[in-house]
Every structure is written in C-alpha cells, then in structure tokens.
Amino acid sequence: MTKYVHIVQVHPVELGEPNLYKVKREEEFSDKNDAFAWMLDYNLDHEHTKAVYLGRVNDATGELE
C-alpha cells in the first residue's frame, strides 16, 4: 500500500515574503489537516519565519504531488 507524507517547511521571511530557497525546518505529517493546523499555529506565533505547505509526497517514490 502506498504511503503518503504531507510536508510543511519553515522559511525565513525576507522583504515581507518567505524565501523558499532557505529551509530552516521541515515537518512531516500523515494527514493534510494536521499539516495545515500545525502550519497555521506556527505562523501565528512567529514573525521572522513562515511555515509553508509543500505538498504530499509518495513515501515509496519520493515524488511530490
């Protein structure tokens, strides 16, 4: 059975936008709702970094969907 992981990355904020080339932290979740809840909670508490939902990754192939 195919397993999927939802990825949220934390990036520094530069000029008001997250710099997606610099990854400060990465979190994995088995459920999309958990990933979004964590991302929203993180963004409420941090000003100089921002969490961004990257997408769903197939654990067997490593492909981003």
N, C-alpha and C positions, 0 to 999 in steps of 0.2 A: 504494500500500500504506500502510496506517495505521501510524504510528509512535507508540509509547508511551514515556513517560519516567516513571521512578519518583522521587518527591520525598521527601527527608528534610530536615526543618527542625530547627534548633537553637534552643532557647528557654531563657531564664533560669529557674532554679529559685527559687520563692518559696513560703515556708511548706511546703516539702517536696514541692511539685508543680511541674511545668513550667507557666509562664504562656504558654499557647498564643496569646495576643494579641500577644506581643512576639517577633518573629523576629530572631534575631541573625545567622543564616546559613542558606543554603539550598543543598543539593547535589542534582544530578540524576544519575540512573543509568539505563542502558539495560536493566539486569537487576534483578529484585527481590532475588535472592540477594546481589548486590553491594551493594544499598542496605541490606539488613539487616546484612550483615557490617560495613559502614562504621559504621552506627548503633551496633552492639554494641561495636565497638572504641572509638568516640568516647566512649560512656557509661562505659567502664572507666577512662578517663583524666581525666575532668572531673567535678568535684563541684558547681560552681555553675551549670552549664548541662546541658541534656539534649537529646539528639537523639531525634526522634520521626518515625516513618514516616507521611507524609501520605497517600500512595496513588499510584495510577497515573493519569497524565494523558494524554489523547489530544492529541498534538502539533498536529494539524490544527485541532481544535475548541477546545482548552483545557479540555475537560470533565474533571472529576475523577471517577474510577470507584471 
